[in-house]
Amino acid sequence: MDSPLVFAGAISLCFGALLILVIVVLRPRYAAIPLQRRRPDGQPDPSTLSRFSESAANAMDGLIGKSGGPFSRELLYNAGVKMTPAEFSAFVAAVTVAVGLLSSLATNLGFGILLAVATPFVARLVLTVRRDKRRSKFDAQLIGSIQMLIGGLRAGHSVMRAIEAAASESEAPTSEELTRIVNETRIGKDAREAIDDSATRMDSEDFRWIGQAIQINREVGGDLAEVLDQVAGTIRERSEIKGHVRSLSAEGKMSAYILMALPVGVAFFVGMVNPGYLDVFVQKPIGWFLLGLSALMFIIGGFWMSRIVKIKF
């Protein structure tokens, strides 16, 4: 790192990574239907930036395949990220390069490589956290959504019309899921199946009960509004118990977060204060062995703490 040529090359690569990052993030959104089909008479005139970003996304799409790699379309949708797997993968790749170069310049090469390797895993962790928060928000909005469904049914609307009205009055993610249910039923999908798929995406057993109540009502008839009212009462009691358990386990979760973040934070701080202090971990075999052992113990400890503070209902 003492050579001016190496330093200049690192700076150039860093700015290149940041440029790719900006291009991927700020590229214009494209609809699923090509512009030529939506506007037959229109002549698109994409800019150089748009063509480059589209080419990068297409290249990444061919690299990761239909599965989407570690960032699947289903995971991105459940996390509320409005990007395709190819776009998000390119975004993560640019961030990985930028983090690695900046960390290498700020501390040392070994620590920069370590952070660069950890960046995709951190991105996956962020998506998982966003997905869990979105599901928790859906559960918190479920009582209000049921009340709107009951109101629509008692006003004389059909089930689908009541769901559509509830979607227009609700906030995300409930509005997004209910709108998707309505759209799927319009193109021929069974309502029970659409609701079950939504309950699976949101990991909500309570919402699955609503689908079962609707299906039973379609088969045997009865007052669906009254049934949903009873279901809402049961869900409300379960929500109170869940809130009480979450409040009791909040201290354990915070302790787990602090214990997981403390080693990484201390290592980063020491590397910035004294860049050469951690070189022993990347210059000698015993250092690499200790790093690998520490990473293994870190993963085991994190998994163990997550199982302790996670309570299933």
Rosetta blueprint (number, residue, H / E / L):
1 M L
2 D L
3 S L
4 P H
5 L H
6 V H
7 F H
8 A H
9 G H
10 A H
11 I H
12 S H
13 L H
14 C H
15 F H
16 G H
17 A H
18 L H
19 L H
20 I H
21 L H
22 V H
23 I H
24 V H
25 V H
26 L H
27 R L
28 P L
29 R L
30 Y L
31 A L
32 A L
33 I L
34 P L
35 L H
36 Q H
37 R H
38 R H
39 R L
40 P L
41 D L
42 G L
43 Q L
44 P L
45 D L
46 P L
47 S L
48 T H
49 L H
50 S H
51 R H
52 F H
53 S H
54 E H
55 S H
56 A H
57 A H
58 N H
59 A H
60 M H
61 D H
62 G H
63 L H
64 I H
65 G L
66 K L
67 S L
68 G L
69 G L
70 P L
71 F L
72 S L
73 R H
74 E H
75 L H
76 L H
77 Y H
78 N H
79 A L
80 G L
81 V L
82 K L
83 M L
84 T L
85 P H
86 A H
87 E H
88 F H
89 S H
90 A H
91 F H
92 V H
93 A H
94 A H
95 V H
96 T H
97 V H
98 A H
99 V H
100 G H
101 L H
102 L H
103 S H
104 S H
105 L H
106 A H
107 T L
108 N L
109 L H
110 G H
111 F H
112 G H
113 I H
114 L H
115 L H
116 A H
117 V H
118 A H
119 T H
120 P H
121 F H
122 V H
123 A H
124 R H
125 L H
126 V H
127 L H
128 T H
129 V H
130 R H
131 R H
132 D H
133 K H
134 R H
135 R H
136 S H
137 K H
138 F H
139 D H
140 A H
141 Q H
142 L H
143 I H
144 G H
145 S H
146 I H
147 Q H
148 M H
149 L H
150 I H
151 G H
152 G H
153 L H
154 R H
155 A L
156 G L
157 H L
158 S L
159 V H
160 M H
161 R H
162 A H
163 I H
164 E H
165 A H
166 A H
167 A H
168 S H
169 E H
170 S L
171 E L
172 A L
173 P L
174 T H
175 S H
176 E H
177 E H
178 L H
179 T H
180 R H
181 I H
182 V H
183 N H
184 E H
185 T H
186 R H
187 I L
188 G L
189 K L
190 D L
191 A H
192 R H
193 E H
194 A H
195 I H
196 D H
197 D H
198 S H
199 A H
200 T H
201 R H
202 M H
203 D L
204 S L
205 E H
206 D H
207 F H
208 R H
209 W H
210 I H
211 G H
212 Q H
213 A H
214 I H
215 Q H
216 I H
217 N H
218 R H
219 E H
220 V H
221 G L
222 G L
223 D L
224 L H
225 A H
226 E H
227 V H
228 L H
229 D H
230 Q H
231 V H
232 A H
233 G H
234 T H
235 I H
236 R H
237 E H
238 R H
239 S H
240 E H
241 I H
242 K H
243 G H
244 H H
245 V H
246 R H
247 S H
248 L H
249 S H
250 A H
251 E H
252 G H
253 K H
254 M H
255 S H
256 A H
257 Y H
258 I H
259 L H
260 M H
261 A H
262 L H
263 P H
264 V H
265 G H
266 V H
267 A H
268 F H
269 F H
270 V H
271 G H
272 M H
273 V H
274 N L
275 P L
276 G L
277 Y L
278 L L
279 D L
280 V H
281 F H
282 V H
283 Q H
284 K L
285 P H
286 I H
287 G H
288 W H
289 F H
290 L H
291 L H
292 G H
293 L H
294 S H
295 A H
296 L H
297 M H
298 F H
299 I H
300 I H
301 G H
302 G H
303 F H
304 W H
305 M H
306 S H
307 R H
308 I H
309 V H
310 K L
311 I L
312 K L
313 F L
